[in-house]
Amino acid sequence: MKFVQILEFKTTNLDAMLELDARWEKATEGKRTATSVMKTLDRDKPETYIWIIEFPSYEAAMRNNDLAETQEISTEMMKLAEGAPSFRNLDVMEEGPA
């Protein structure tokens, strides 16, 4: 079953956050299990970002999470965040046109 993780965080240093993400993408090439990501800015909450990350399954997401590169970059990213990030872990029940 397809799985989606939603990550919400606040930062005043988005450029550094995006640089870390690019570093993670390069470091995990051929290893990561994330299949797509949508990076969004919340219009109602200044400097609040929501990233929607898709995986083939929950198990694949956990393998991605366990990569040393994911752990390392995640730690660095959280230093740039204001407060703790929030996560939503969602099994995709149905997908299709609106």
MDAnalysis code that builds the backbone (N, CA, C; Angstrom):
import MDAnalysis as mda
import numpy as np

u = mda.Universe.empty(294, n_residues=98, atom_resindex=np.repeat(np.arange(98), 3), trajectory=True)
u.add_TopologyAttr("name", ["N", "CA", "C"] * 98)
u.add_TopologyAttr("resid", np.arange(1, 99))
u.add_TopologyAttr("resname", ["MET", "LYS", "PHE", "VAL", "GLN", "ILE", "LEU", "GLU", "PHE", "LYS", "THR", "THR", "ASN", "LEU", "ASP", "ALA", "MET", "LEU", "GLU", "LEU", "ASP", "ALA", "ARG", "TRP", "GLU", "LYS", "ALA", "THR", "GLU", "GLY", "LYS", "ARG", "THR", "ALA", "THR", "SER", "VAL", "MET", "LYS", "THR", "LEU", "ASP", "ARG", "ASP", "LYS", "PRO", "GLU", "THR", "TYR", "ILE", "TRP", "ILE", "ILE", "GLU", "PHE", "PRO", "SER", "TYR", "GLU", "ALA", "ALA", "MET", "ARG", "ASN", "ASN", "ASP", "LEU", "ALA", "GLU", "THR", "GLN", "GLU", "ILE", "SER", "THR", "GLU", "MET", "MET", "LYS", "LEU", "ALA", "GLU", "GLY", "ALA", "PRO", "SER", "PHE", "ARG", "ASN", "LEU", "ASP", "VAL", "MET", "GLU", "GLU", "GLY", "PRO", "ALA"])
u.atoms.positions = np.array([
    [0.846, -1.176, 0.000],
    [0.000, 0.000, 0.000],
    [0.889, 1.235, 0.000],
    [0.587, 2.191, -0.888],
    [1.346, 3.431, -0.960],
    [1.249, 4.169, 0.376],
    [2.305, 4.893, 0.719],
    [2.418, 5.574, 1.997],
    [2.887, 7.008, 1.766],
    [2.337, 7.940, 2.531],
    [2.714, 9.342, 2.440],
    [3.089, 9.842, 3.827],
    [4.189, 10.567, 3.895],
    [4.579, 11.211, 5.147],
    [4.513, 12.716, 4.934],
    [3.882, 13.398, 5.866],
    [3.789, 14.846, 5.826],
    [4.663, 15.398, 6.944],
    [5.580, 16.250, 6.556],
    [6.513, 16.881, 7.488],
    [6.201, 18.373, 7.516],
    [5.929, 18.903, 8.703],
    [5.682, 20.333, 8.854],
    [6.750, 20.911, 9.775],
    [7.349, 22.012, 9.327],
    [8.371, 22.660, 10.139],
    [8.349, 24.159, 9.873],
    [8.955, 24.884, 10.790],
    [9.076, 26.333, 10.658],
    [10.558, 26.674, 10.655],
    [10.952, 27.579, 9.746],
    [12.342, 28.014, 9.695],
    [12.435, 29.404, 9.079],
    [13.435, 30.136, 9.502],
    [13.737, 31.424, 8.882],
    [14.902, 31.271, 7.908],
    [15.394, 30.049, 7.772],
    [16.548, 29.782, 6.927],
    [16.228, 28.688, 5.908],
    [15.252, 28.966, 5.052],
    [14.835, 27.968, 4.063],
    [15.970, 27.620, 3.106],
    [16.769, 28.591, 2.700],
    [17.857, 28.305, 1.761],
    [18.797, 27.233, 2.300],
    [19.172, 27.330, 3.556],
    [20.052, 26.322, 4.165],
    [19.338, 24.973, 4.243],
    [18.059, 24.997, 4.525],
    [17.271, 23.753, 4.590],
    [17.249, 23.074, 3.217],
    [17.044, 23.859, 2.176],
    [17.019, 23.306, 0.822],
    [18.394, 22.803, 0.394],
    [19.451, 23.465, 0.832],
    [20.814, 22.985, 0.544],
    [21.055, 21.626, 1.195],
    [20.598, 21.466, 2.429],
    [20.734, 20.166, 3.105],
    [19.934, 19.096, 2.373],
    [18.736, 19.457, 1.919],
    [17.912, 18.501, 1.186],
    [18.599, 18.078, -0.112],
    [19.209, 19.015, -0.809],
    [19.939, 18.683, -2.043],
    [21.121, 17.767, -1.731],
    [21.783, 18.030, -0.617],
    [22.894, 17.171, -0.190],
    [22.399, 15.755, 0.099],
    [21.228, 15.652, 0.753],
    [20.645, 14.341, 1.036],
    [20.296, 13.616, -0.265],
    [19.690, 14.329, -1.221],
    [19.326, 13.712, -2.498],
    [20.553, 13.120, -3.190],
    [21.643, 13.875, -3.186],
    [22.877, 13.390, -3.813],
    [23.445, 12.192, -3.054],
    [23.456, 12.277, -1.734],
    [24.046, 11.213, -0.905],
    [23.247, 9.920, -0.943],
    [21.951, 10.006, -1.217],
    [21.108, 8.803, -1.187],
    [20.715, 8.310, -2.573],
    [21.334, 8.884, -3.602],
    [21.042, 8.459, -4.974],
    [21.187, 6.944, -5.095],
    [20.147, 6.287, -5.589],
    [20.170, 4.836, -5.758],
    [19.835, 4.049, -4.499],
    [19.718, 4.730, -3.350],
    [19.413, 4.057, -2.083],
    [18.073, 4.469, -1.504],
    [17.682, 5.719, -1.704],
    [16.464, 6.218, -1.069],
    [15.232, 5.554, -1.661],
    [14.200, 5.463, -0.853],
    [12.962, 4.827, -1.297],
    [11.847, 5.835, -1.540],
    [12.073, 7.101, -1.232],
    [11.071, 8.131, -1.523],
    [10.906, 8.213, -3.037],
    [9.662, 8.247, -3.494],
    [9.400, 8.286, -4.934],
    [9.057, 9.681, -5.431],
    [8.544, 10.544, -4.550],
    [8.264, 11.929, -4.933],
    [8.136, 12.788, -3.680],
    [8.304, 14.086, -3.887],
    [8.139, 15.032, -2.789],
    [7.491, 16.292, -3.337],
    [6.593, 16.853, -2.552],
    [5.988, 18.144, -2.858],
    [6.345, 19.058, -1.698],
    [7.040, 20.151, -1.998],
    [7.464, 21.093, -0.966],
    [6.549, 22.307, -1.050],
    [5.898, 22.629, 0.060],
    [4.920, 23.711, 0.050],
    [5.179, 24.722, 1.159],
    [4.669, 25.915, 0.970],
    [4.718, 27.003, 1.946],
    [3.288, 27.261, 2.396],
    [3.078, 27.294, 3.696],
    [1.745, 27.558, 4.256],
    [1.468, 29.060, 4.145],
    [0.449, 29.431, 3.394],
    [0.112, 30.847, 3.196],
    [-0.409, 31.505, 4.472],
    [-0.915, 30.704, 5.395],
    [-1.524, 31.251, 6.604],
    [-0.582, 31.303, 7.805],
    [0.562, 30.651, 7.692],
    [1.531, 30.616, 8.794],
    [2.895, 31.013, 8.245],
    [3.344, 32.216, 8.536],
    [4.627, 32.674, 8.010],
    [5.776, 31.715, 8.345],
    [6.627, 31.492, 7.349],
    [7.841, 30.676, 7.497],
    [7.544, 29.245, 7.928],
    [6.344, 28.760, 7.596],
    [5.964, 27.377, 7.892],
    [5.883, 26.609, 6.578],
    [6.552, 25.476, 6.549],
    [6.667, 24.675, 5.337],
    [6.111, 23.285, 5.587],
    [5.491, 22.737, 4.562],
    [4.952, 21.381, 4.636],
    [5.487, 20.618, 3.432],
    [6.187, 19.534, 3.717],
    [6.705, 18.673, 2.659],
    [5.905, 17.378, 2.687],
    [5.434, 16.983, 1.518],
    [4.626, 15.777, 1.375],
    [5.479, 14.777, 0.587],
    [5.853, 13.698, 1.247],
    [6.804, 12.742, 0.684],
    [6.092, 11.409, 0.467],
    [6.222, 10.889, -0.739],
    [5.535, 9.651, -1.107],
    [6.521, 8.484, -1.167],
    [6.055, 7.332, -0.698],
    [6.830, 6.091, -0.706],
    [5.947, 4.961, -1.248],
    [6.558, 3.889, -1.742],
    [5.760, 2.758, -2.215],
    [5.001, 2.055, -1.084],
    [5.535, 2.140, 0.148],
    [4.907, 1.470, 1.289],
    [5.465, 2.053, 2.587],
    [4.802, 1.733, 3.689],
    [5.295, 2.145, 5.010],
    [6.675, 1.535, 5.260],
    [6.830, 0.266, 4.902],
    [8.100, -0.423, 5.122],
    [9.233, 0.267, 4.355],
    [8.949, 0.694, 3.131],
    [9.949, 1.410, 2.332],
    [10.310, 2.736, 3.002],
    [9.323, 3.409, 3.569],
    [9.574, 4.668, 4.269],
    [10.487, 4.439, 5.469],
    [10.268, 3.370, 6.190],
    [11.099, 3.071, 7.360],
    [12.524, 2.729, 6.944],
    [12.691, 2.030, 5.807],
    [14.044, 1.749, 5.300],
    [14.740, 3.065, 4.937],
    [13.989, 3.979, 4.325],
    [14.532, 5.292, 3.977],
    [14.945, 6.046, 5.235],
    [14.104, 5.993, 6.245],
    [14.380, 6.662, 7.509],
    [15.640, 6.114, 8.175],
    [15.875, 4.824, 8.001],
    [17.010, 4.173, 8.650],
    [18.341, 4.402, 7.940],
    [18.333, 4.999, 6.755],
    [19.594, 5.286, 6.063],
    [20.437, 6.236, 6.916],
    [21.711, 5.965, 7.015],
    [22.608, 6.827, 7.792],
    [22.556, 8.265, 7.280],
    [22.465, 8.425, 5.963],
    [22.411, 9.755, 5.369],
    [21.138, 10.504, 5.795],
    [20.032, 9.787, 5.882],
    [18.781, 10.405, 6.315],
    [18.902, 10.860, 7.765],
    [19.452, 10.020, 8.606],
    [19.613, 10.364, 10.015],
    [20.515, 11.590, 10.191],
    [21.622, 11.596, 9.467],
    [22.589, 12.698, 9.588],
    [21.988, 14.024, 9.112],
    [21.411, 14.026, 7.916],
    [20.867, 15.275, 7.355],
    [19.658, 15.731, 8.158],
    [18.863, 14.804, 8.609],
    [17.687, 15.131, 9.433],
    [18.091, 15.887, 10.692],
    [19.129, 15.417, 11.328],
    [19.627, 16.070, 12.537],
    [20.052, 17.500, 12.237],
    [20.747, 17.676, 11.123],
    [21.184, 19.015, 10.741],
    [19.994, 19.910, 10.388],
    [19.006, 19.340, 9.688],
    [17.828, 20.118, 9.309],
    [17.061, 20.592, 10.546],
    [16.963, 19.739, 11.538],
    [16.189, 20.098, 12.721],
    [16.861, 21.219, 13.527],
    [18.163, 21.376, 13.356],
    [18.855, 22.495, 13.997],
    [18.444, 23.823, 13.363],
    [18.001, 23.774, 12.111],
    [17.561, 24.978, 11.407],
    [16.085, 25.282, 11.646],
    [15.372, 24.295, 12.162],
    [13.939, 24.469, 12.398],
    [13.695, 25.187, 13.717],
    [12.639, 25.952, 13.755],
    [12.224, 26.615, 14.988],
    [11.197, 25.707, 15.666],
    [11.609, 25.074, 16.734],
    [10.730, 24.130, 17.417],
    [10.774, 22.766, 16.753],
    [10.056, 21.855, 17.342],
    [10.032, 20.477, 16.832],
    [9.143, 20.388, 15.592],
    [9.576, 19.613, 14.599],
    [8.719, 19.405, 13.439],
    [7.569, 18.480, 13.805],
    [6.532, 18.488, 12.990],
    [5.457, 17.511, 13.194],
    [5.395, 16.601, 11.974],
    [5.030, 15.356, 12.226],
    [4.946, 14.352, 11.174],
    [3.546, 13.758, 11.159],
    [3.058, 13.459, 9.976],
    [1.829, 12.682, 9.794],
    [2.214, 11.504, 8.921],
    [1.830, 10.314, 9.307],
    [2.144, 9.085, 8.585],
    [0.847, 8.495, 8.068],
    [0.702, 8.480, 6.737],
    [-0.586, 8.166, 6.131],
    [-0.501, 7.020, 5.130],
    [-1.344, 6.013, 5.310],
    [-1.524, 4.982, 4.299],
    [-2.499, 5.527, 3.260],
    [-2.145, 5.421, 1.983],
    [-3.004, 5.908, 0.912],
    [-4.090, 4.867, 0.660],
    [-5.318, 5.242, 0.920],
    [-6.437, 4.319, 0.737],
    [-6.968, 4.337, -0.693],
    [-6.957, 5.512, -1.301],
    [-7.468, 5.667, -2.651],
    [-6.801, 6.867, -3.275],
    [-6.582, 6.795, -4.585],
    [-5.940, 7.889, -5.290],
    [-6.571, 7.986, -6.665],
    [-6.778, 9.202, -7.130],
    [-7.367, 9.373, -8.464],
    [-7.697, 10.815, -8.719],
    [-8.326, 11.065, -9.840],
    [-8.690, 12.456, -10.177],
    [-9.732, 13.008, -9.218],
    [-9.719, 14.314, -9.066],
    [-10.670, 14.970, -8.168],
    [-12.053, 15.010, -8.793],
])
